[in-house]
């Protein structure tokens, strides 16, 4: 047994430094690969040390609480986190190639002999124990290339995790503001229905007084019925928006939630020079970081494919113990050096190298395409935000003008100096102006979040700066 211990001791001398402190005891992560992975929700996307998803849904919730619940409960964050942990395990597999292998084979057999000179059988017991340790000394950089490939893929997985988190944040933000917009649209529809009912009552009163024709009453009644239908449709759209929101939050579609009614001050104008924004996005976008890592991983795979077709040098030690009741006992130890030289493998190594080189070209082209797409994303989001901010100002003027026009037209009609057509047109223009104002405010808030996501800057701080309502107070 002393020779067995000698083999184990010699094998341990070849263990790399990164594993010598943990390989001989049980550990969930002996090669320390999980330290390279991000937590399920990376820092900066939630309040530090806050309980995950601990939101009281019986009370009105804010945009920040919607975002937090979405990050904690949405299956996408769990899925991408699991993918990163899978890649961390692949890094461990690559690191394990630097460690020796140690195998112990034990066998026993029972033999029964029946010599002709004896009438009784004589059982014999044979025991064999073979302990083999082997270690790869040199492989022309194959292990190094595989390790670099695994590291870059893990970096890509971590960057993809951040990209997915930002995507979930954007989806939650859009769903939140869509609910707010539908609430405002329903309020506007109810107000338009109330105004239409007033016009209908005025027309009906004039008809009963004999100072207007039945056509006035019917036109006002038709407009009233149409706006009632619009209000019913708005109620349905609001419920659908609620379902989409709680679905993003990782909750059943029938979960009841109430959004906070208080409005916050509108955020400062974040428009800057678009060239600066595009330059910032090229260094901050996590999906571009992931793509760059994919390129480096593919380049490392080329080196690994080339090294795989070259010789390898290994050292091995073995100890073989045999003992039998009727056999002479033996205990043999060997030390060997093995050089493996690939001579011919049907041109497979050549095509593996070509495939690896083509994959590297593919990853580089994908990275370049993504870089162009990022510049377009930032440009489009920038222009959308600028348009939305200008539209908000324009629709405020439009609504003020439409309200005054409707009041004048209704007053003239009640006074008998106007006609029902002018009143209904002014009423329709007011309803349309209110809807445009709601849409402009919705577009403004979504454009802010979209621009932040296009720049790779949609995080907890950005969410906190966004207003809690579609229509912000002035």
MOCORQUI-V390761 format. One record per helix or strand of 3 or more residues. SS is the DSSP state (@ for helix, = for strand). FROM is the first residue (numbers start at 1). TO is the last residue. If there is no record, write none. Layout:
BEGIN
SS_FROM_TO / SS_FROM_TO
END
This chain:
BEGIN
@_2_13 / @_17_20 / @_34_36 / @_63_73 / @_75_96 / =_101_113 / =_122_138 / @_142_208 / @_214_248 / @_274_284 / @_286_308 / =_312_324 / =_330_340 / @_348_414 / @_420_454 / @_460_465
END
